[in-house]
Amino acid sequence: MATFFRRLAKAAPIAFGYQTKSAPRLRFGALAAISGGISSYYFYSSPNLGYLDELSEKDAPQAALNPDKWIEFKLQEKMQASHNTQLFRFSFDPDLKLGLHVASCLITRAPNGQNAEGKTKYVIRPYTPISDPDAKGYFDLLIKVYPEGKMSQHFASLKPGDVVEVKGPIEKFRYSPNMKKHIGMIAGGSGITPMLQVIDAILKNPDDNTQVSLIYANLTPDDILLKKKLDTLSASNPNLKVFYTVDNPTKDWLGGQGFVSKQMVVKGLPGPSSDNLVLVCGPPGMMSHVSGDKKDRAQGELRGILKELGYTEDMVYKF
């Protein structure tokens, strides 16, 4: 089997970019991956790509991701998930796991012209897969496509068989089973990414008794990403409660309305306690309102409604 993959790599030198039969086809209702809500960056770099046929047997990787090398992953399939969101499945060696920890993300890059010295310039963007970290041979990304988003437009232009350069993982928050009795979550838009990663990890572990309460804020009901999955999980798991709020509700909307409020937090999330933790991820305006912004890579001072309600910095984590 190993010899076969080395030959395949030499025939098409794309590291871990196999279009495998073992990677199941996309089923939107059962998939879980979404883009992260972090700004794009511009980066100058040599290609520094890793190729499978460069590795000896003893150096064979245990995971598809490499934190020190850009690895090319092949797009197996994509589909339209909503009016502005697309779902992508990337494949790799079916004997490997991606190598993602809960909760962590990966970074992607795409060429974006050249600098004054003639070197390739890249646009770089982090994304959080929420496909099962234990899955072998594939990972899924659900990406909101913005009209002016260089990276999201690049993804939208991809066709099956095309590749994307990826590096990682980048650990954000190390979750361990039963680390808290109750975890509250406040997510906005694509900030659902790390929340769903943690939720999946908790619910698939029968020995994890952590309770989870999620407040998920969006502009309209149509903007709620993976609502069917969240509804299915909450209906079948008594330890998961989900509350939706939107800025612009439809006439038949039965959920919350407006920004995340103190009343929503008091009613829907665990109170301030060393036994509890509140995770927050969303656009800058929501972060400032709820918890205060992060400061570079640091957590920054706790502000907003969570501070006003008595939470302390050790009770809140900002993605």
C-alpha positions as CSV (number, residue, x, y, z in Angstrom):
1,M,0.0,0.0,0.0
2,A,2.8,2.4,0.9
3,T,4.5,1.7,-2.4
4,F,1.3,2.4,-4.3
5,F,1.0,5.8,-2.7
6,R,4.6,6.7,-3.4
7,R,4.1,5.8,-7.1
8,L,0.9,7.9,-7.1
9,A,2.7,10.8,-5.6
10,K,5.4,10.6,-8.3
11,A,2.9,10.5,-11.0
12,A,1.1,13.6,-9.6
13,P,3.3,15.2,-7.0
14,I,0.7,16.7,-4.7
15,A,1.5,16.0,-1.0
16,F,-1.3,14.1,0.7
17,G,-3.6,15.3,-2.2
18,Y,-5.1,12.0,-3.2
19,Q,-8.5,11.7,-4.7
20,T,-9.4,8.7,-2.7
21,K,-12.3,6.2,-3.0
22,S,-12.4,6.0,0.8
23,A,-13.3,9.7,1.3
24,P,-17.1,9.7,1.4
25,R,-19.0,12.1,-0.8
26,L,-20.4,15.3,0.6
27,R,-23.7,15.2,2.4
28,F,-24.5,18.7,3.4
29,G,-26.8,17.9,6.3
30,A,-24.3,15.7,8.0
31,L,-21.2,17.8,7.4
32,A,-19.5,20.2,9.7
33,A,-16.9,22.7,8.7
34,I,-17.1,26.5,8.4
35,S,-14.8,29.3,7.8
36,G,-13.1,31.2,10.6
37,G,-13.8,34.8,11.3
38,I,-10.4,36.3,11.0
39,S,-9.1,38.9,8.6
40,S,-6.9,38.1,5.7
41,Y,-3.1,38.6,5.8
42,Y,-0.5,39.2,3.0
43,F,2.7,37.2,3.2
44,Y,5.9,36.8,1.1
45,S,7.4,33.3,1.1
46,S,9.2,30.7,-0.9
47,P,6.9,27.8,-2.0
48,N,8.5,25.4,0.6
49,L,6.0,22.7,-0.3
50,G,6.1,19.2,1.1
51,Y,5.8,16.2,-1.2
52,L,5.0,12.7,-0.3
53,D,7.6,11.1,-2.5
54,E,10.3,13.0,-0.7
55,L,9.7,11.0,2.5
56,S,11.3,7.7,3.4
57,E,9.4,5.0,5.2
58,K,10.8,6.0,8.6
59,D,9.9,9.6,8.0
60,A,6.3,8.8,6.9
61,P,3.9,11.3,8.5
62,Q,1.4,10.4,11.2
63,A,-0.8,13.2,10.2
64,A,-1.6,15.0,6.9
65,L,-1.0,18.5,8.3
66,N,2.5,19.8,8.9
67,P,3.0,23.0,11.1
68,D,6.3,23.8,9.3
69,K,5.5,23.1,5.6
70,W,2.8,24.2,3.2
71,I,1.1,21.0,2.0
72,E,-1.1,20.8,-1.1
73,F,-4.6,19.3,-0.6
74,K,-6.8,18.4,-3.6
75,L,-10.4,19.5,-3.8
76,Q,-12.6,16.4,-4.2
77,E,-16.0,18.0,-4.3
78,K,-17.9,21.3,-3.6
79,M,-21.5,22.4,-3.4
80,Q,-23.5,25.5,-2.7
81,A,-24.6,25.5,0.9
82,S,-26.5,28.8,1.1
83,H,-26.9,32.1,-0.8
84,N,-23.3,33.1,0.1
85,T,-21.6,30.0,1.4
86,Q,-20.0,27.0,-0.3
87,L,-19.0,23.6,1.1
88,F,-15.6,22.1,0.1
89,R,-14.2,18.6,0.7
90,F,-10.5,18.1,0.4
91,S,-8.9,14.6,0.2
92,F,-5.6,13.2,1.3
93,D,-3.9,9.8,2.1
94,P,-6.8,7.6,3.4
95,D,-4.5,6.1,6.0
96,L,-3.9,9.4,7.7
97,K,-5.9,11.7,10.0
98,L,-5.7,15.4,9.4
99,G,-3.9,16.0,12.7
100,L,-6.2,18.6,14.1
101,H,-6.7,19.2,17.9
102,V,-9.9,20.6,19.5
103,A,-10.1,23.5,19.2
104,S,-7.6,24.5,16.5
105,C,-7.5,25.9,13.0
106,L,-5.4,25.6,9.9
107,I,-4.1,28.4,7.6
108,T,-4.5,28.5,3.8
109,R,-2.7,30.6,1.2
110,A,-3.1,31.5,-2.5
111,P,-0.9,33.5,-4.9
112,N,-1.7,37.2,-5.1
113,G,0.6,38.7,-7.6
114,Q,4.3,39.6,-7.1
115,N,6.2,42.1,-4.9
116,A,8.7,44.6,-6.2
117,E,11.4,42.0,-6.1
118,G,9.4,39.7,-8.3
119,K,8.7,37.2,-5.6
120,T,5.2,35.6,-5.2
121,K,2.9,37.4,-2.9
122,Y,0.3,35.4,-1.0
123,V,-3.0,36.1,0.6
124,I,-3.3,34.0,3.8
125,R,-6.5,33.1,5.7
126,P,-7.2,30.8,8.7
127,Y,-10.1,28.4,8.6
128,T,-11.4,25.9,11.1
129,P,-12.5,22.5,9.8
130,I,-15.3,20.9,11.9
131,S,-15.3,17.6,10.2
132,D,-14.4,14.9,12.7
133,P,-10.7,15.2,13.6
134,D,-10.5,11.4,13.7
135,A,-11.8,11.1,10.1
136,K,-9.2,9.7,7.7
137,G,-8.6,10.8,4.2
138,Y,-10.6,14.1,4.0
139,F,-11.6,17.3,5.7
140,D,-14.4,19.8,5.1
141,L,-14.5,23.5,5.0
142,L,-17.7,25.7,4.8
143,I,-16.7,29.1,3.6
144,K,-18.6,32.3,3.3
145,V,-17.8,33.9,0.0
146,Y,-17.4,37.7,0.2
147,P,-17.5,39.9,-2.9
148,E,-14.2,41.6,-2.0
149,G,-12.7,38.6,-0.2
150,K,-9.5,37.6,-2.0
151,M,-9.2,34.2,-0.3
152,S,-12.9,33.3,-0.4
153,Q,-13.1,34.3,-4.0
154,H,-10.1,32.1,-4.7
155,F,-11.9,29.2,-3.0
156,A,-15.1,29.9,-5.0
157,S,-13.1,29.6,-8.3
158,L,-11.7,26.2,-7.5
159,K,-12.8,23.1,-9.4
160,P,-12.5,19.5,-8.4
161,G,-8.9,18.4,-8.8
162,D,-7.5,21.9,-8.0
163,V,-5.3,22.2,-4.9
164,V,-5.0,24.5,-2.0
165,E,-1.8,25.0,0.1
166,V,-2.4,24.4,3.8
167,K,-0.3,24.6,7.0
168,G,-1.1,23.8,10.6
169,P,-2.6,23.1,13.0
170,I,-2.7,26.2,15.1
171,E,-4.1,25.4,18.5
172,K,-6.5,28.0,19.9
173,F,-8.1,26.4,22.9
174,R,-7.2,23.0,24.3
175,Y,-10.4,21.3,25.3
176,S,-10.3,18.2,27.6
177,P,-13.4,16.2,28.6
178,N,-15.2,17.4,31.7
179,M,-12.8,20.3,32.2
180,K,-15.9,22.3,33.2
181,K,-19.4,21.4,34.3
182,H,-21.1,23.8,31.9
183,I,-19.7,25.6,28.9
184,G,-21.6,28.6,27.5
185,M,-21.0,29.8,23.9
186,I,-21.7,33.0,22.2
187,A,-21.1,32.9,18.4
188,G,-21.8,35.3,15.6
189,G,-21.9,34.3,11.9
190,S,-18.9,32.3,11.0
191,G,-17.8,32.4,14.6
192,I,-19.7,29.1,15.0
193,T,-16.6,27.4,13.7
194,P,-14.7,26.6,16.9
195,M,-17.9,26.2,18.9
196,L,-19.1,23.4,16.7
197,Q,-15.7,21.7,16.9
198,V,-16.0,21.7,20.7
199,I,-19.6,20.6,20.6
200,D,-18.9,17.6,18.4
201,A,-16.0,16.6,20.6
202,I,-18.2,16.7,23.7
203,L,-21.2,14.9,22.2
204,K,-19.3,12.0,20.6
205,N,-17.6,11.2,23.9
206,P,-20.0,9.1,26.1
207,D,-17.8,9.8,29.2
208,D,-18.0,13.6,28.8
209,N,-20.9,15.0,30.9
210,T,-20.3,18.6,30.1
211,Q,-23.4,20.7,29.5
212,V,-23.3,23.1,26.6
213,S,-25.5,26.2,26.0
214,L,-25.1,28.2,22.7
215,I,-26.4,31.6,21.7
216,Y,-25.9,32.0,18.0
217,A,-26.4,35.5,16.5
218,N,-26.9,36.3,12.8
219,L,-28.3,39.0,10.5
220,T,-31.2,37.0,9.1
221,P,-32.5,33.4,9.5
222,D,-31.0,32.5,6.1
223,D,-27.6,33.5,7.4
224,I,-27.6,30.8,10.2
225,L,-25.0,28.3,9.1
226,L,-25.5,24.6,9.8
227,K,-28.8,25.2,11.5
228,K,-30.1,21.7,10.6
229,K,-27.1,20.1,12.1
230,L,-27.3,22.2,15.3
231,D,-31.1,21.5,15.6
232,T,-30.5,17.7,15.2
233,L,-27.7,17.7,17.8
234,S,-29.8,19.7,20.3
235,A,-32.9,17.5,19.7
236,S,-31.0,14.3,20.4
237,N,-28.7,15.5,23.2
238,P,-30.2,16.8,26.4
239,N,-26.9,18.4,27.4
240,L,-27.0,20.8,24.4
241,K,-29.2,23.8,24.3
242,V,-29.2,26.2,21.3
243,F,-30.8,29.7,21.1
244,Y,-30.8,31.7,17.9
245,T,-31.1,35.5,17.6
246,V,-31.2,37.5,14.4
247,D,-31.1,41.2,13.6
248,N,-33.7,41.1,10.8
249,P,-36.3,38.4,11.6
250,T,-38.9,37.2,9.1
251,K,-42.6,37.2,10.0
252,D,-42.6,33.6,11.0
253,W,-39.4,33.8,13.0
254,L,-39.8,32.3,16.5
255,G,-36.3,32.9,17.9
256,G,-34.6,35.9,19.5
257,Q,-34.4,39.3,17.9
258,G,-31.6,41.8,18.0
259,F,-28.1,41.8,19.4
260,V,-27.0,39.4,22.1
261,S,-28.4,41.0,25.3
262,K,-27.8,40.6,29.0
263,Q,-31.2,39.0,29.3
264,M,-30.3,36.4,26.7
265,V,-27.0,35.6,28.6
266,V,-28.7,35.4,32.0
267,K,-31.5,33.2,30.7
268,G,-29.5,31.0,28.3
269,L,-25.9,30.6,29.6
270,P,-24.3,29.3,32.8
271,G,-23.7,32.0,35.4
272,P,-20.3,33.2,36.6
273,S,-18.6,30.4,38.4
274,S,-15.2,28.6,38.4
275,D,-17.1,25.5,37.3
276,N,-18.2,27.2,34.1
277,L,-16.6,28.7,31.0
278,V,-18.0,31.0,28.3
279,L,-16.5,30.8,24.8
280,V,-16.9,33.8,22.5
281,C,-16.3,34.1,18.7
282,G,-17.7,36.5,16.2
283,P,-17.2,39.7,14.2
284,P,-15.5,42.6,15.9
285,G,-18.7,44.5,16.7
286,M,-20.2,41.5,18.5
287,M,-16.9,40.8,20.4
288,S,-16.7,44.4,21.6
289,H,-20.3,44.3,22.8
290,V,-20.1,40.9,24.5
291,S,-16.6,40.5,25.9
292,G,-14.3,43.1,24.5
293,D,-11.9,42.5,21.6
294,K,-8.8,40.4,21.7
295,K,-5.5,42.3,21.7
296,D,-3.3,40.8,18.9
297,R,-2.9,37.2,20.0
298,A,-3.7,37.9,23.6
299,Q,-7.1,37.6,25.2
300,G,-7.2,41.3,26.1
301,E,-9.2,42.9,28.9
302,L,-12.6,41.5,29.6
303,R,-15.3,44.1,28.8
304,G,-18.9,44.3,27.6
305,I,-21.9,42.6,28.9
306,L,-20.1,39.6,30.3
307,K,-18.0,41.8,32.6
308,E,-21.1,43.7,33.6
309,L,-22.8,40.4,34.6
310,G,-20.0,39.5,36.9
311,Y,-17.8,37.1,34.8
312,T,-14.1,37.3,35.3
313,E,-11.3,36.9,32.7
314,D,-10.6,33.3,33.8
315,M,-14.3,32.4,33.1
316,V,-14.2,33.7,29.5
317,Y,-12.2,32.6,26.4
318,K,-12.2,34.7,23.2
319,F,-11.4,32.9,19.9
